[in-house]
Amino acid sequence: MGKFDINSTVRMNSGYDIPLLGYGVYQTPMDVAEEVTAHAVKSGYRHADSAAAYRNEQPTAAGLLKAGLPRSELFFTSKVPPKAINYDAAKAVVDESLKLTGLEYIDLYLLHAPYGGKENRLGAWKALVEAVEAGKVRSIGVSNYGVHHLEELEEWIKQTEEKEGKGKGGVLSVNQVELHPWLARDDIVQWCTKRGVVMEAYCPLVRATKIDDPLLTPLAKKYNKTTSQILLRWGLQKNFVILPKSVTLSRIEENRDIYDFELSDEDMQTLSTDEYEPCAWDPTTSKD
C-alpha cells in the first residue's frame, strides 16, 4: 500500500540514507531510555533521534545496539545543544557524544537551534564539517532553522568552497523542525526541498493536543486508524522523516503501524490548515 514500508529510507545530500521513521527520545528519562529504544528496535525502528541536551545519548545508543543488529543497519542522531553553538564547544560536544555512546561514528549530527549569533552559528557548523572530515560523523545538518538562517549558512558554504575548494563548506543534509498540519512551514519546506535537504518532523503528533480534533476524527474513522496514525501518515506522504516519541510500549508499536493505508489526495488537502500553531519552542523566527 503506497510507496512506503517500515524500511523506507531517503538519500541525503551526503550520499547516506536515513530511515523515514525515527524514534524520538526528547524528555525520555535516562533510566528508561535504553529499554524503550530497545523496544522500538524490536518493533522495527532502526533510527533513534537524541541530542546532547536530552541527557540520554548513552542509554539511547545502548538501546539501539542491544538487539545486536549490524551497526550499518542502525541510525543514530545527536545535536549540539543551543548553549554550545560555537566552534570550540561544538567540537567538544561531538567528542563527548562519541565517548558517551561508545559509537565509532554518529550517523547525523545537527545544530540544535540557530542561537549564538552569526559568527558562533557558522563556527559551530565548521566544527561539524571537521567532524565529518575526521570520520567522527557521517552527515550533518541543522534544526529549527528558518529560511534566513538557512540562507546565511548557504552563503557561508558557497564562500568557503570558492576559497578552499568543493566540499570544504560541508554538505547540508537535514533541517529538523516542528511539522504537522497546524504548522506545515511551506516556506522552509520549499527552500529545503529545492536543494535536496531532507525535512525531519519533530512533534509530529502535536504533543497529543489534537488527539480528538474534528479535522482528524473523521479520517481516523474512515481509515480505521487512530488520529496519531493519521498524523504520522500525513508526515510520511509529505516525504518528511517523522520522529514520534512515546515511552509507552504499545504506542511505540501503534506509531509504527502506518504502512497499510494511504491518505487520498483529497484527505491530504483537508489537512492543509494554513494555521501557524507551534506546540513547542520556535527558534525558526529567532533574529539574533
JOCORGI-V625128 format. One record per backbone hydrogen bond with DSSP energy under -0.5 kcal/mol. CO is the residue of the C=O (numbers start at 1). NH is the residue of the N-H. If there is no record, write none. Layout:
# JOCORGI-V625128
<<CO/NH> <CO/NH>>
This chain:
# JOCORGI-V625128
<<1/4> <5/8> <8/20> <10/18> <12/15> <16/12> <18/10> <20/22> <20/242> <21/46> <22/24> <22/244> <23/49> <25/28> <27/29> <29/32> <29/33> <30/34> <32/36> <33/37> <34/38> <35/39> <36/40> <37/41> <38/42> <39/43> <40/45> <41/44> <46/75> <47/23> <48/50> <48/77> <49/25> <51/54> <51/55> <51/56> <52/55> <56/60> <57/61> <58/62> <59/63> <60/64> <61/65> <62/66> <65/68> <70/73> <71/74> <75/48> <76/107> <76/108> <77/50> <78/110> <79/52> <80/112> <81/84> <82/85> <84/86> <86/90> <87/91> <88/92> <89/93> <90/94> <91/95> <92/96> <93/97> <94/98> <95/99> <96/100> <97/101> <98/102> <106/138> <107/139> <108/78> <109/141> <110/80> <110/112> <111/143> <113/115> <117/121> <118/122> <119/123> <120/124> <121/125> <122/126> <123/127> <124/128> <125/129> <126/130> <127/131> <128/132> <129/133> <130/134> <131/136> <131/137> <132/135> <136/106> <139/109> <140/173> <140/174> <141/111> <142/176> <144/146> <146/150> <147/151> <148/152> <149/153> <150/154> <151/155> <152/156> <153/157> <154/158> <155/159> <156/160> <157/161> <158/162> <159/163> <160/164> <161/165> <165/168> <167/170> <170/172> <171/140> <171/173> <173/198> <174/142> <175/177> <175/200> <176/144> <177/202> <180/183> <181/273> <182/277> <183/180> <185/189> <186/190> <187/191> <188/192> <189/193> <190/194> <191/195> <192/195> <192/197> <193/196> <196/198> <198/175> <198/200> <199/241> <200/177> <200/202> <201/243> <202/179> <203/206> <205/208> <205/210> <206/209> <208/211> <210/213> <213/216> <213/217> <214/218> <216/220> <217/221> <218/222> <219/223> <220/224> <220/225> <221/224> <226/230> <227/231> <228/232> <229/233> <230/234> <231/235> <232/236> <233/237> <234/238> <235/240> <236/239> <240/242> <241/201> <242/22> <244/24> <247/249> <248/252> <249/253> <250/254> <251/255> <252/256> <253/256> <253/257> <254/257> <256/258> <264/268> <265/269> <266/270> <267/271> <269/272> <271/273> <282/285> <283/286>>
